[in-house]
């Protein structure tokens, strides 16, 4: 029998090193082996995920059709993010180098990232004029510029996977923006309402984009961070709407402030199979209502698409789905409840109808195939429609 180790083996190494079966030195932001081999370190995105501010706890949210009256219980620790902020040497020791990087990111955001978001949309002026002006002229306490820099850096990383400076910059500026945004949440007012609203939207986009950055062979994780960010955006909209309606961001507000589904439950006809045997499972009333509300919203959004409403409106309704869910649905999803998994797969399948904008391209296929790997055998039948939307061979299910 081999002798016992005189030390306890660490289990805190990054998942990238574990998959490659190499020893991790556990250095944040990116461990030594990952830097040496030029691969994306799991620590980078894990640190950011732990740093998401819980806007639902900081901002008093109003009860909506699918929104739970109870607040979120998501922790908002900045311990990992602060480690990143103290060591930005990877951006460049030379201030001139850092300045050139930021100019590059601003240019890319203006020309490539922001403009294609809203082609021929009422929100085009807000994205092209109002938001950049707000980011430039609102002072050091404004989180918007750092979050825009993070969005731009992550977009560059997606376009050029070998650009290590871009991935590090996206994490660094994102943490800076999150820190400022969290502090601002403690003093919501008319003066900072627009900055909070715009920052929350950019944070939600960053959470969605960061999922597309990881290699396809990476172990799939559920999109609960993005769901939290979308619920946080909805909470901020509820708290600041009275001021936003009088601001230059009114068009963005109207794009986010969507009405509740207008069809009764007995008229849901496209996705009724997602509710089969629901009442025979012995679920609590709150779980029943959570599932019914989620399927009702999916059915409604799908009907809007079929009725040929304008693309920006349909896209807005589809993307808003996570923000309309209760925290209870996310808990069911985190418990890998099969019904919650297949409902989420159907949600991402709707992306295929409105994925002409860059930040939605490829999302449906990636998320649906990831969820497929988690769905138990006896629920595979419910994945047929999502798989058809991404043109995945059904015989491989």
Secondary structure, 3 states (H helix, E strand, C coil): CCCCCCCCCCCCCCHHHHHHCCCCCCCCCCCHHHHHHCCCCHHHHHHHHCCCCCHHHHCCCCCCCCCCCCCCCCCCCCHHHHHHHCCHHHCCCCHHHHHHHHHHHHHHHHHHHCHHHHCCCCCHHHHHHHHHHHHHHCCCCCCHHHHHHHHHHHHHHHHCCCCHHHHHHHHHHHHHHHHHHHHHHCCCCCCCHHHHHHHHHHHHHHHHHHHHHCCCCCCCCCCHHHHHHHHHHHHHHHHHHHHHCCCCCHHHHHHHCCCCCCCCHHHCCCCHHHHCCHHHCCCCHHHHHHHHHHHHHHHHHHHHHHCCCCHHHHHHHHHCHHHHCCHHHHHHHHCCCHHHHHHHHHHHHHHHHCCCCHHHCCHHHHHHHHHHCCCCHHHHHHHHHHHHHCCCCHHHC
